[in-house]
Amino acid sequence: MNYSRTATNRRKNQIVFRRILISWIIVLLIGATIGFLLGISIKAVGASDTDETVIETSTPIVTSAPINRKIPTSEPQPTAEPQPTTELVSLGEFRITAYCHCEKCCGDWSKDRPTSEDGKLLVYTASGDLAVEGVTIAADTNVLPFGTEVIIDDIKYIVQDRGRAIKNNRIDVYFENHQDALEFGVQYKEVFIERMIEND
């Protein structure tokens, strides 16, 4: 056996293998570089559709033309106007009674009342509004005009009706049932209205 020839062949094979290995490494590096540059250019094209151009790269890119960018400006926020608050103002003590839509309470006004399609009695007040329990009250409109909102025992009522006997500091609270009106009886309560307070 000629060992020198075998060693020479082995050396030649190692040289060839190294050249092939180096060629593959160079090809892979070139491919990775091309892929990286393509990725950057795709991002730059996609970002050009928006207001700002974003280019992510580790090496600086020199361009001959300046890049026009829109700098977002913050729009001035409207200042919140102070919200008005309310305070309760006492109108003093009133004599509070109750009434319903029956003939005992309303006399001739109770006759020939219209009904709704489902047969429910429609009770129209002197203001033209429909009477609603828990909302409607009758008052002297020289003292409390129609539409005035008053608060009695933390319940807000609206002056929608009036009556011959309801004068000065007197209020009549509407009930849908005569028995409930009777049980309410005569009470003396402090009556309040809400007054708006402008905040500075």
C-alpha angles and dihedrals in degrees: 000000000000106000095183091060091049091050091049092051091047090051091049091050091050091050091050091047091050091050091050091046092049090047091053092048090050091048091049092049092049091048092049091048092050091047091049092050092046090051091052093049092048090051091048092051092047092048093049089072089066130066094262130048112226119192118178113198138135093221123060116253116215116210126190095215123057117249113242109218129181110227108212111236121208111240114228111259115232111252113243111249114228111263115233116242129205134232129195116246119196118231090190132249119328132191104243122201133162138232141177135201096271127115092252091059102032105024113199091358088072093063124098095007113174123241132217124244090269091052098256115147114251111214112194118197128217089265091056094250122125112256113247124188111240092024112048123079133167119226142160100279090208086065101030114018122212112286095029111142115217132179121224118175090347092305119119114223131182125221102238103143143040137194141197093250094043102094135150114339097004130112130188116206117212121235127179092219125059093214091055089051091051092049090051088061120166120330135172113221139167110248124210138190127200118245123196118237117202112222116217 
